[in-house]
Amino acid sequence: MYKEQANPGYIGNYSPKTNVIIEDIFPTDLKWASVSTFNFIAFLRGPIVSTVDGLIHQSNVDVHAVQFGNVARIPQQAGQSYADFKATVVGAQAPCYGIYDNVAVIVNLGDLPSSESFLDMYNRLHGESYTSMEDYLKANLTDNATIGMTGLQRAENWLSTRVYTDTMPVMDFTIQFFGEIDWHATDLDASEKFITNKATMTWNGSESMEQSVDIRYSRIQATIQLTPGELYLLKADAETQTSIPNVKVRIHEYTGSATNIAGVRADTTPGVWGTGIEMITNSDGIARHIGNTSKFYKIVEVETATGYDLSSFELFDRLGTALADGVFEMPANDGIILVAENTKRTTAPVDVSLLVTKALTGRGLVAGEFVFKVYDENGIEVATATNAVDGNVVFGPISHSVEGTYVYTIKELVGTINGVTYDTKEIEATVVVTKNASGVLQTAVTYPISGSTFENTYNAPTGSIQLEATKALTKQC
């Protein structure tokens, strides 16, 4: 659904020509974009007349550009060879074009300058009946607030300073269309931002020229209007690129002192990412947020869709460049379009329970009187537990669905029990997740050599007495 776009490039040669044909046979990986429109922009050229110091001056420039609609697309017939299809396009009335098997474009521009007048061509393609350039200009030059002129004023200005004839031809065309690259069916990777495309132009029956262009491609095919500071986030399946709705993410704005992306990613100062704002992707897999320009942000996935692996979350810009740690910079004068991907779970997750012990010197333990928490490598709390009467503290289950090494930090919360001195050390537990020969995930947990026991002491508060006694009952006759 979400494909790469490539503008097929530019080829041009300014000189009178007959029977102008352009062929663009796409390189491997590039295909005609299903959402593409084929735009023909016609140019008129004529002398501009001006008077300076009583002398009349003329200069030749482009004086008008018009986008032609309804340019004929010649259909490809079933089983038709490329040579036969090209001959059909070449023999049709210009301007026209054809798409062959979605891997080649043939364009027939006819003669340049055109043998048909601009007015006749415009009337034919648009179903109009203008009889003079004056009528056409007054009807088609729209108001321009930038220069403070109405369409009629603009038309009168053009007519008074430029020499027009009702039979003037189209001088040349600009042609625009899009190709697409299937992101997951190509050998291109995210580091390759360009694909080379070559087009050939022939004219006068024998003359030709060709030009190759390195085209920068984009991961998002739609034209999306953004306000400055706006985030447009698309959530997609990493394999199929289909959108994923109802995914909860959180966007955090950076408030630290780093001024570049590397420094921001390396900043571990507590609190620099704030609490964040949660967003949920809509039915099209899209979430939008208005932030601040020239600021750094981090996106964290909170809840993913059923069947997807939360830990597989990756963030990309629209060119397919991975954004490490979900961190990106909002442009100074624009918004930003990003793609967030997850892969589906292919292996059943495995659960692991972490275990530490609690020792209390000075009195016996009471079940549940001490509280412990487990944090992942990003400082996010993942589990909470209390001690049993025998001192065992069991966390879990903590689920893992991707192979790798996970380091957890276990801390005891400092409480308010009178007479107790709390252990403030941190204990690391390392969980290694691997697959066995059957492809089933398994875990191995290791703790520090120094041990995995939190040691507290109890000293009876001053003025109190701790009594211990036993009771024996002897039967008397």
N, C-alpha and C positions, 0 to 999 in steps of 0.2 A: 504493500500500500504506500509505503513511504520510500521514494526512489531518489536517485541522484539526478540532478539536472545538468545539462551541458548545452551552452549556446554554441551552435555549430561554427561560428566564427565569421570572418570577413574575407571577401575576395572582390576585387574591383579593378577596373582599367578604364580611364576616361578617354574614349575616342569613339567616333561613329561606328556602329556595328550593325550587321544584319544577322537574323537567325541566332540570337543569343541563347545558349543553353548552359545551365549550371547543373553539374552532377556532384552529389555528396554521398559517396558510399561509406557508410559508417565504419569505424574501426571496431575490433572485437570489444565486447562489453557494452557498446553504445547502441541504443535502439530509439526509434521514434517514440516520443512521450505520448501516452494515451490522452493526457490532459492538454496537449499542446494545441495552440492555434497557429495558423500560418498567416503572418502579417506581411502584406505588400505595402510599402510606403513609396509613393510616386513623388518625384521631384520635378518642379518646373524651374527653368532658368530663363532669365530675361534681363535686359539692361535696366539699371537704375539710373534715372536722370536727375541731376542736381545742378543748381546754378551757384557758382562761387565767383565773387568779384565780377559779375556780369558775364561770366563765361559758362557755357553749358558743358557738363561733364557726364560721361557715361561709363559704367563699369559692369562687367558680367559677374553675377553672383547667384546662388540659389535664392529664389524669391518666394517659393511656396512648397510646402511638403504636405501631402495628403495620404491618409491611410485608406487604401482601397478595401472594401468588403466584397463579399460574394465572388471572389476570384475562384474560378472553377478548379476543383480537385478531380483529376482523371482517375476513375476507378481501375483497379487491377482486376483482370479477369482470371478465373480459376485456371490453373495450369499454364498461365502465360509466362513466357520466358522474359528475362530482363531485357534482352534486345528488342523483342516485340513490344514490350511495355514502353520502353524508351521511345520507340518509333511512334507509338500512339500519342504520347505526350508532345513530342516534337511536331507532329502533324496537326495538333489541336490549335484553336484560336488562342493567341497570347493576350494577356498573361494567364498562365495556368501552371499547375504543378501536379505531381503524382508521388505516391509513397509506395515503394516496392518491398513487400515482405517485412515492413517496419525496419529495414536495415539500409535503405537507400532513398534519397530524395532527388527527383529530377524536376527542374524548373525551366519553363519555356517563357522567356521574356520578350520574344519577338525581335523587332528592330529597335535600336536605341540610337538617336531619337526615334520615338514611335512613329510608325507610318499612319497611325490613327491619332487624331487630335486628342488632347487631354479631355476636352468637353465631351467628345463622342465616347471615349473610353469610360469616363466617369458616369455619363448617362446610361451607358450599356450595363455597367456593373452594378449601379445603384438604382436603376429603374427611374431615373430623373429625366427632365426634359429642358435643361438650361440651354438657352440659345446664345448666350454671350458670357464672357468672363466676368463682366460687371455684375450680371445677375447672380452668377455662382458665388463670387466673393462676398457680395452683400448678404447672401443667405447663409454663408458658411463660416465667416470670420466671427468668432464669438467675442463677448466682452472680455477684456483683460484688466482686472483690477490692479495688477502690479504696475502697469503703466498708465492707469487712469483713463482708459479709452473704451468706449462702447464698440461692439462689433461693427456697427455702421461707420463710426469714425475711423476704425482701423482699415476697413475696406476702402473708404475714401482716400485715406493716406496712401495705401498701397497703389490705388489707381492713379493718384496724382504724381507719384514719384517713380513709378515703374511702367515700362512700355509693354502692354499686353496686346495680344491678338487672339481672336476667337478660334484661330486654327493652330495655335502653338501646341507642340507635341510634349509628351512626357520625355524628359531627358534621361532619367535613370531611375533605378529602383533600389531600395534597401529591403532585404527580406529577413524576417525573423521567425525562428521556430525553436523548439526545444527537443532535446533528446533525453533519454533517461538511462541510468545504470542501476541494475538490480544489485543492491548493496551486498546481499548475501550469496549471490550467484556469480560473483566475479572474483578474479584473482587480485583485484586492487585491494589494498588495505587502507586503514585510516590515515596513514602517513602520506598516501599518494593523493594529492589534491588536484592533479591535472591529468587530462587525457588528450592525446594528440589526434586532431581531426584534419582531414585534407579534402578540399573541394577543387573541382576543375571547371573552368569556364571556356566554352568554345564559341566561335562566331565566324561569320563570313564563310562557313562551310569547311574551313581548314585551320584557321588560327586558334590558338588555345593558350591558356596559362593556368597554373595551379598554385595553391597556397596552403601551407600547413599552419595550424594554429594550436597552441597548447591552451586547452579550455579548463578553467577552474570549475569544478562541479560542486554542487551544494546538496546537502542531505535532505533538506525539506523542499518539496516541489511546489508548495503553495506560495502565493504572494500574500504576506500577512502584514497588516498595518499595525504598527506598535507606537505607543506614546513613549517619550523619553522615560527611562527607568522601569519599563514594563518587562516582566518575565513571561514568556510564552513557553510552557513546558509540555512536551508531548511524551506520554508514557507508552512504550511499545515493547512487544515481545522481541527478544534479542535475535531469535532465529527467523521469524516470519514477518517482523515489523508491523504486525497488526496491533491496533491500539488496545490499551488495557484500561478499562474504566474502574472507578471506585478504589483507587490506590491513594493512601494517605501519605503525604510527604510534609516535611517541615522546612521552611526557609528561614535561615538565620543571617542577620546582618552583622558583619564584623565591626567591632568597636575598638580594636586594639590600635597599636601605633605603627605596625608594619605598613610599608608603602608600595610593596610589589607582591605579586602572587606567590612567589617562593617564600617570602617572609611571612605572609599570612598563613600559608600551609604549615610552616614550622613553628608558629606561635602557639605555645601550650599554656599561656597565661589563663588562669581560671576566670571564667565569666566573659571572655572576649566575644563569645558568640551569642550571648543573651539567651532568652527563652524560646525565641522563634515564633513563627506564625504557621499554623497548620492549613494545608490545602488538600482537597480531594479531587482527583481527576474526574471529569464529566463522562458522559456516555461515549464521547469521541476520544477519550484518553487524554484530555487537555486540561491543564490548570493554568490560570493566569494570576499574576500578582503585580501590583504597582509598588515599586520600591524607589530607591534614590539613585540618580546617575553617579558615575565615578565611585561607586562603593563596591566592596567585596562581599560576596554572599556564599553560603554553604547550603546545599540541599541534602537533607537526610530523609531516607525513606522510613516511615514509621510502621505502616502496615501495607503489605502487598496483597495482590489478588490470590484467590485460592488456586493452589497448584504451582505457584511460583516461589522461587527461593529468595527470601528477603536479603540474604547475604550476597547475592549475585548482582545487586544494584550497581550500575555504572552510569555515569553522566557524560554526554558528548555535546560538543557544539554542532552547529548545522553542517559543518564540513566533515564531521566524523572524528574530530580530535577528542580523545578522552580527557576529561577534566578530573585530575587526581583529587581524591578525598571529597568530590562533589563541590569543589570550590571554584568560583568564577568571578570575573569582574564585570560589573554593569558598565556599558559604554557611556561616554560623556554626554552624547547628544542623541541617544537612540535607546531602543529596548534591545532585548536579546532573545533568541530562539534556541532552546536546548532540547535534547532528546535524552530521556532516562530509560534504561533498558533493564529487564530482568530475564533470566532464563527459567524455564520450567524445571521442576524437580524431576529428576530421572532416577534418583535413588532414595529409598526410604530414609528419613533422618534417624540419627542415633542420639540417644539421651545419655547424659553423664551426670552423676551426682558427686559433688565435691564434699570432702569430709575433713574437718579439723576437730580438735579437742579443746575442752576448757578445763583448766585447773584452778582451784581456789584454795589458797593457804589461809588457815585461821578458822575455818568452819566448813561444814558440808554444803554442797551445792543444792540449790532449789531449782527444779525444772522450770525453764522459760524465763529465768531472771536476767539473763544476759542476751543481747541482740547482736547479730552479725550480718554483714552485707557483702555481696560479691559484685565487683565492677569489671566491665570488659576493658579492652585496651583504649577505648575512647572515653572512659570515665562514666559510662552509662550503667546504671544499676540493673543487674540481671537476676538477682536472687536474694532472698532474705530468710534467715533461720534463727532459732533460739536453741539454747543448750538443753540437753536431756539431763536427768538427775545423775547419770553416770559420766557426764562431761562431754559426750559426743554431740557434735554440731553437724547436721547433714543438710546440704543444699541440693535442690534439684526437683525435678530433672531439668537440666539445661540442654536444649536441643541443638544439634549440628547437622547440616545437610550438605556441606561442602568439605572436601579434604583440606587439611591445613593445620597450622599450629596456632592455638589460641591461648593467650596468657591472661589469666584473671587475677585480680587483687582482692584479697579478703581482709576486711577490717571489722574490729569490734566497736560498736557505738559506745561512747562514754556516757554512762548513766548517772543516776543520782542516789544510789544506795549508800546510806551512811556507813562509813568505816571501810568501804571498798576502794582500793587503788586499782584503776583500770589499766590494762595492757594496751598501749597505743601503737604497737608495731603492726606492720602490714605483712601478710603472708601471700606469696605468689603461688598459684597453681597453674601448671602448664598442661594443656590438653592437646594431644596430638591425634588428629582424626585421619584415618587411612581406610583403604578398601582392602578386604581380604581377597583371596583367589576367586571367590564367588561374586565379587562386586558389591558385597555388603559392607557398609561403613562400620568401623570399630574404633574404639578410643583407648588411649593410654594416658594416665594422669601421673604427674610427678610433682613432688613438693620440695622445698629447700632442704638441704642437708641439715640445716640448723633445726629442723623440725617444723611441726604444724600445730603447735599448742599455744594457746593464749593463756598467760599466767597472771591471775589476779591475786591480790592479798587482802585479807580482812583483818582489821584491828578494831576491837570493840571500842565504841566511842567512850571518851573520858566520863567517869561517873557511873558507868553501867557495869553490871556483873553478869558474866555468862556462866550459868549453872548447868551442870550435867549430873544426873542421878539415875539410879535404877530402882525398880520396885520388885520385891519378892514377897510372895504370899505362901505361908506355911500352914498347912492344915492342922488344927488342934482338936484333940478328942476330949 
